Amino acid sequence: MSGDVLTESTGGALRDVVPFSIVATGTILTYDLLCTIDEEVEYVWKSRQSLGTVLFYLNRYTPFIDTFISLNLLTGKHSAQACERNFKVILWLIVIGTLISEYILCLRTYALWERRRSIGIALSIIYSGLFAAGIGIISIEAQSLHYEDPPLPDIPGCFMRSASSIVFIDYILILIAETIMVTLTIAKAVKHLRHTRSPLVVTLYRDGILFYFILLTVTIANVIIPVAGPPALINWLATYVPSPPSPLPPPPS
């Protein structure tokens, strides 16, 4: 999912941070797709289509949309009004992508607990509250964004004048959600791995826990930067909030 595509009107070094980050993100997304497209076609495109495959497609391909909209804003010449309009589109695409990713992780955790009713009810209540709060915060942030026209007509990119740092609360909510899921995953792993050492089961738990710690690092940075950094970097690392591991089944042995 991509973040703030705005460049700072002063300071060449700061102006380069976000553009290079977005280019790197687009490169990684494309590289990952090229590396796994054969398995995706075999195990997803050719399989029976279901809610799981729809979630896979959304989780897989929506990041391309906001990333390349961001690249367009970085390389083209845009008015302040165009930057505001397009950035709000990107912002809500990030929200949609995050909700999809979290829903996939909820389903994964629920499945690990063998669809226990109490776990399903608890996850539904907790995440409904967190998601509602998160959407409210994003709405406040979107209204706080203000842009200015480029200082010179030929300068590409968007120039942020001001923005609220309230978005850091959203990353705290993500951290809470992920911590609940990793706690449930570890609790189940301790019990489950006592009885089996199946490579598939070990991989399932290992990847889920590793994913949490990767996300933890990015989320902590996303909590700090909006508070301590300049406005142009408020959503800089939103691009790097990773999606859940792709739910591709393993190839037959």
Sequence and secondary structure as in RCSB ss.txt:
>XXXX:A:sequence
MSGDVLTESTGGALRDVVPFSIVATGTILTYDLLCTIDEEVEYVWKSRQSLGTVLFYLNRYTPFIDTFISLNLLT
GKHSAQACERNFKVILWLIVIGTLISEYILCLRTYALWERRRSIGIALSIIYSGLFAAGIGIISIEAQSLHYEDP
PLPDIPGCFMRSASSIVFIDYILILIAETIMVTLTIAKAVKHLRHTRSPLVVTLYRDGILFYFILLTVTIANVII
PVAGPPALINWLATYVPSPPSPLPPPPS
>XXXX:A:secstr
      B SS HHHHHHHHHHHHHHHHHHHHHHHHHHHHHIIIIITS   HHHHHHHHHHHHHHHHHHHHHHHHH
SB  HHHHHHHHHHHHHHHHHHHHHHHHHHHHHHHHHTTT HHHHHHHHHHHHHHHHHHHHHHHHHHHH EEE  
SSTT  B EEEE  STHHHHHHHHHHHHHHHHHHHHHHHHHHTTT   HHHHHHHHHHHHHHHHHHHHHHHHHHH
HHHS GGGTTGGGGG             
